[in-house]
């Protein structure tokens, strides 16, 4: 019994020593600061959060077409030819547009023929023109209306 009392005294002494020498602890309110800008967080976090989410995303849409993958499938020669074709078509469109415009720069009713296309401009009245482009080879056509 004497041994038990000795251990209790020593234990009580250690507990009181720890309580008396412990530093003071102060508590404050917990304040929540949102991280995501969608919920009021800092807008500078948006790009970081998006790039982190995209890096973790293992799921891909099988129906989605990505221009990055299209570029990987085309050779530099094919890319060059496509760029050249777009440049030539833009130039032809500029030439055709200049032939369709009068001296004052407005579109004039009439017909213009290029190598593969026929462009008809018809005045529908009320300042509205209808422009119809017909492909000579395929016979297909498309049209749109513009105000004068």
Steps between C-alpha positions, in 0.01 A plus 500: 500500500789726576630454145166605351492817713852586387407468133186707552700776666755500223225498236318786669823693524569453124146603405517814711846581361374468142194714568699775666777512237280464192494808277181695472283398205276752331222417261360716221207470266537268206446698181439325169661655193382341175768395253286453188417831326155365415418510869654838582867404509791685347463523118873434462439141615276421201768405247691292753188309608392438139839375388526274804156354431580444132827328591315260729219433254549154350168498311488611138193557284526252211279719280700819555725613220820668604703722273816380678440146381411620151834680478680183602335304218587747223845527355674835458440473124125453552491796740682718249265400217195576715641842590578571137149395395343731760719790383404445134129473586521821706661680209236371258228614739659846515513522120138385469389747767676785320320406175165495683542847648429822317723808494352616829582166671142368527390170353330526161244250367640276229686176429870421531656176375829361625668174402277275712229730635216725386407783737156659453398815680128579492335814641202383710384856565499699820881518496543121524725305265504122460836347410494148354819307430474195273771237454528427126646152549262365763193713425450584871428851613477707814353841560476774762347844528665829593380854545631767267 
